[in-house]
Amino acid sequence: MTTPTTSLPPVAWDVAVETARLKEQHANRLVVERLAEELSLPAPTIVARPELVYVSVADPDELVEWLGALGGEIQRSAVFEGVQLWSLRTFALPSSSGSRVPVRVSVPVPVGESVMPELLRAVAS
């Protein structure tokens, strides 16, 4: 009778991968929280992921603040129930390590709502 060899079960590997993802997610959140604080940017809702950070704001004028501070490009979703989601695609300022965290700042905008010219100019064609 042969005894099976012992090795780490797949679960141990999954835990290691998930731990690394959670660390990256936490680090990304801290980068964006610090950025928002240092630049006095509105960030009422922050959802971090290992690959990027989502920020939701309540008003298009708040999106203008992020655009003015970091630059980027505005994209608009298809209209749904009379509302479009306007999202700024940008990056957090480079850290001391030189890495840049992608940031998506979004706001729901009712169709026909007046928005600042800066937003209109930044909308992707």
ZAVOKOL-211126 format. One record per residue: x negated, y, z of N, C-alpha, C in turn; residue number from 0. Coordinates in steps of 0.02 Angstrom, whole numbers, plus 50000, padded with zeros to 5 digits. Each point is the difference from the previous one (the first is absolute). Layout:
BEGIN
n.c1, n.c2, n.c3, ca.c1, ca.c2, ca.c3, c.c1, c.c2, c.c3, nr
X, Y, Z, X, Y, Z, X, Y, Z, NUM
...
This chain:
BEGIN
n.c1, n.c2, n.c3, ca.c1, ca.c2, ca.c3, c.c1, c.c2, c.c3, nr
49958, 49942, 50000, 50042, 50058, 50000, 49956, 50062, 50000, 0
50015, 50046, 49957, 49961, 50062, 49995, 50033, 50055, 50040, 1
49959, 50036, 50037, 50028, 50057, 50037, 49998, 50062, 49956, 2
50053, 50038, 50001, 50000, 50061, 49959, 49950, 50050, 50029, 3
49971, 50037, 49955, 49953, 50052, 50023, 50041, 50059, 50026, 4
49971, 50032, 50048, 50035, 50058, 50028, 49975, 50063, 49968, 5
50046, 50043, 49985, 49984, 50066, 49974, 50054, 50048, 50025, 6
49987, 50063, 49991, 50050, 50048, 50022, 50064, 49991, 49960, 7
50055, 49997, 50035, 50062, 49994, 49963, 50014, 50063, 49959, 8
50041, 49995, 49949, 50015, 50058, 49959, 50027, 50058, 50041, 9
50033, 49986, 50054, 50028, 50053, 50042, 49945, 50045, 50027, 10
49943, 49973, 50019, 49945, 50040, 50026, 49976, 50049, 49948, 11
49996, 49978, 49938, 49979, 50045, 49946, 50051, 50055, 49991, 12
50064, 49982, 50001, 50053, 50050, 49991, 49998, 50052, 50056, 13
49985, 49979, 50060, 49995, 50046, 50056, 49942, 50049, 49988, 14
49944, 49974, 49977, 49942, 50043, 49987, 50017, 50051, 49945, 15
50032, 49978, 49947, 50019, 50045, 49945, 50049, 50052, 50025, 16
50050, 49979, 50038, 50050, 50046, 50025, 49969, 50050, 50049, 17
49954, 49978, 50041, 49965, 50045, 50046, 49962, 50054, 49962, 18
49966, 49981, 49947, 49963, 50048, 49959, 50048, 50049, 49967, 19
50056, 49976, 49975, 50051, 50044, 49970, 50027, 50050, 50051, 20
50014, 49977, 50060, 50026, 50044, 50052, 49949, 50054, 50020, 21
49937, 49981, 50003, 49947, 50048, 50016, 49996, 50054, 49946, 22
50003, 49980, 49937, 49997, 50048, 49944, 50062, 50045, 50001, 23
50057, 49970, 50013, 50062, 50038, 50005, 49996, 50053, 50055, 24
49975, 49980, 50058, 49993, 50046, 50056, 49950, 50056, 49984, 25
49944, 49981, 49969, 49950, 50050, 49982, 50029, 50051, 49951, 26
50037, 49976, 49951, 50031, 50045, 49951, 50049, 50048, 50033, 27
50039, 49974, 50047, 50049, 50042, 50036, 49963, 50055, 50038, 28
49947, 49982, 50034, 49962, 50049, 50039, 49972, 50055, 49954, 29
49974, 49981, 49942, 49973, 50049, 49953, 50054, 50051, 49981, 30
50059, 49976, 49983, 50054, 50045, 49978, 50027, 50040, 50059, 31
50007, 49970, 50058, 50023, 50038, 50059, 49952, 50057, 50016, 32
49936, 49986, 49999, 49949, 50052, 50014, 50002, 50054, 49947, 33
50006, 49980, 49937, 50003, 50047, 49945, 50060, 50047, 50008, 34
50058, 49971, 50014, 50061, 50040, 50009, 49992, 50049, 50058, 35
49969, 49976, 50054, 49990, 50043, 50058, 49951, 50057, 49984, 36
49943, 49983, 49970, 49948, 50050, 49985, 50024, 50053, 49951, 37
50041, 49980, 49951, 50023, 50046, 49949, 50070, 50027, 50014, 38
50028, 49982, 50058, 50068, 50020, 50020, 50051, 49982, 49947, 39
49995, 49938, 49974, 50048, 49977, 49950, 50057, 49962, 50034, 40
50060, 50008, 49976, 50057, 49964, 50029, 49994, 49926, 49983, 41
50010, 49958, 50050, 49996, 49927, 49990, 50046, 49966, 50050, 42
50065, 50012, 49995, 50046, 49971, 50049, 50003, 49924, 49997, 43
49989, 49971, 49942, 50001, 49927, 49993, 49938, 49977, 49962, 44
49961, 49957, 50032, 49940, 49972, 49968, 50006, 49924, 50003, 45
49993, 49970, 49942, 50001, 49927, 49994, 49935, 49980, 49967, 46
49957, 49968, 50039, 49934, 49981, 49975, 50001, 49929, 49974, 47
49961, 49989, 49948, 49988, 49934, 49971, 49924, 49995, 49992, 48
49974, 49939, 49992, 49928, 49994, 49991, 49974, 50035, 49938, 49
50042, 50006, 49948, 49978, 50029, 49937, 50017, 50074, 49992, 50
50049, 50026, 50037, 50019, 50070, 49995, 50045, 50020, 50058, 51
50015, 50064, 50004, 50044, 50026, 50054, 50056, 50039, 49968, 52
50062, 49987, 50024, 50059, 50036, 49978, 50018, 50051, 50053, 53
50015, 50061, 49978, 50024, 50052, 50045, 50067, 50024, 49971, 54
50051, 50004, 50043, 50064, 50026, 49979, 50011, 50067, 50033, 55
50020, 50049, 49960, 50016, 50066, 50026, 50073, 50014, 49986, 56
50027, 50052, 50032, 50072, 50013, 49995, 50019, 50052, 49949, 57
49952, 50041, 49978, 50016, 50057, 49958, 49949, 50007, 49944, 58
50022, 50019, 49940, 49951, 50009, 49946, 49945, 50051, 50016, 59
50016, 50050, 50041, 49948, 50049, 50019, 49943, 49967, 50038, 60
50016, 49947, 50037, 49948, 49964, 50037, 49955, 49961, 49951, 61
50030, 49977, 49946, 49961, 49966, 49948, 49951, 50050, 49969, 62
50021, 50062, 49992, 49957, 50053, 49973, 49939, 50010, 50045, 63
50010, 49996, 50066, 49944, 50007, 50046, 49947, 49947, 49988, 64
50022, 49937, 49992, 49953, 49945, 49986, 49966, 50011, 49933, 65
50038, 50020, 49950, 49972, 50011, 49933, 49947, 50055, 50003, 66
50014, 50054, 50036, 49953, 50055, 50005, 49936, 49980, 50036, 67
50007, 49957, 50050, 49942, 49980, 50040, 49956, 49948, 49965, 68
50032, 49953, 49965, 49962, 49943, 49973, 50002, 49994, 49924, 69
50044, 50038, 49967, 50007, 49992, 49928, 50034, 49934, 49985, 70
50003, 49983, 49937, 50031, 49937, 49980, 50052, 50011, 49946, 71
50040, 49949, 49991, 50050, 50000, 49947, 50067, 49980, 50030, 72
50053, 50034, 49980, 50068, 49984, 50024, 50033, 49955, 49948, 73
50031, 49947, 50025, 50040, 49957, 49957, 50071, 49999, 50028, 74
50049, 49994, 49955, 50070, 49997, 50021, 50030, 49933, 49980, 75
50041, 49974, 50045, 50034, 49936, 49986, 50061, 50013, 49956, 76
50031, 49947, 49979, 50063, 50006, 49965, 50052, 50026, 50050, 77
50051, 50032, 49974, 50054, 50026, 50042, 50042, 49941, 50026, 78
50013, 50001, 50065, 50044, 49950, 50030, 50045, 50035, 50050, 79
50065, 49995, 49990, 50049, 50032, 50044, 49988, 50075, 50005, 80
49978, 50031, 49945, 49990, 50072, 49998, 49935, 50025, 50032, 81
49955, 49954, 50014, 49937, 50018, 50034, 49941, 49969, 49962, 82
49945, 50037, 49998, 49937, 49974, 49974, 49950, 49999, 50057, 83
49955, 49952, 49998, 49944, 50000, 50047, 49940, 50031, 49965, 84
49975, 50054, 50028, 49941, 50033, 49974, 49941, 49978, 50042, 85
49948, 49975, 49968, 49942, 49973, 50036, 49935, 50030, 49975, 86
49960, 50023, 50047, 49934, 50026, 49985, 49950, 49943, 50005, 87
49963, 49989, 49947, 49946, 49950, 50000, 49935, 50038, 50012, 88
49969, 49987, 50057, 49939, 50035, 50017, 49955, 49956, 50043, 89
49947, 50028, 50026, 49954, 49963, 50043, 49983, 50042, 50061, 90
49989, 49965, 50056, 49975, 50034, 50059, 49929, 50022, 49985, 91
49978, 50052, 50033, 49931, 50023, 49989, 49952, 49945, 50017, 92
49943, 49996, 49965, 49952, 49946, 50013, 49976, 50000, 50073, 93
49994, 49941, 50027, 49975, 49993, 50068, 49924, 50004, 49999, 94
49970, 49994, 50059, 49927, 50002, 50003, 49969, 49942, 49961, 95
50038, 49945, 49993, 49975, 49943, 49961, 50010, 50010, 49925, 96
50036, 50054, 49982, 50011, 50013, 49929, 50063, 49968, 49972, 97
50035, 49961, 50041, 50061, 49967, 49975, 50058, 50050, 49998, 98
50044, 49990, 49951, 50059, 50042, 49993, 50062, 49956, 50005, 99
50045, 50020, 50043, 50062, 49961, 50009, 50054, 50029, 49955, 100
50029, 49959, 49956, 50056, 50024, 49959, 50059, 50017, 50045, 101
50033, 50056, 49984, 50058, 50023, 50038, 50056, 50015, 49952, 102
50061, 49979, 50018, 50060, 50016, 49962, 50046, 50038, 50047, 103
50012, 50064, 49984, 50045, 50042, 50041, 50065, 50008, 49960, 104
50056, 49982, 50031, 50064, 50000, 49964, 50054, 50039, 50035, 105
50046, 50025, 49959, 50058, 50036, 50026, 50059, 49987, 49953, 106
50059, 49986, 50028, 50060, 49995, 49958, 50024, 50070, 49980, 107
50013, 50009, 49935, 50022, 50066, 49976, 50067, 49990, 49963, 108
50053, 50033, 50024, 50064, 49996, 49963, 49992, 50030, 49930, 109
50031, 49969, 49951, 49996, 50025, 49932, 50029, 50070, 49997, 110
49964, 50046, 49968, 50023, 50069, 49994, 49974, 50045, 50056, 111
49967, 49971, 50050, 49971, 50039, 50054, 49944, 50045, 49974, 112
49998, 50062, 50023, 49946, 50044, 49980, 49936, 49977, 50035, 113
49947, 49996, 49962, 49935, 49982, 50028, 49949, 50052, 49980, 114
49948, 50005, 50040, 49948, 50050, 49987, 49965, 49985, 49933, 115
49979, 50052, 49965, 49966, 49991, 49936, 49938, 49956, 50004, 116
49965, 50002, 50057, 49940, 49958, 50009, 50017, 49926, 49991, 117
50059, 49980, 50024, 50021, 49930, 49992, 50014, 49985, 49927, 118
50036, 50044, 49968, 50017, 49988, 49929, 49938, 49994, 49957, 119
49950, 50043, 50014, 49938, 49997, 49961, 49961, 49935, 50011, 120
50008, 49972, 50060, 49962, 49940, 50017, 50035, 49935, 49979, 121
50061, 50005, 49974, 50036, 49940, 49981, 49966, 49967, 49940, 122
49991, 49934, 50007, 49969, 49962, 49945, 50045, 50001, 49939, 123
49970, 50007, 49942, 50038, 50002, 49937, 50028, 49932, 49984, 124
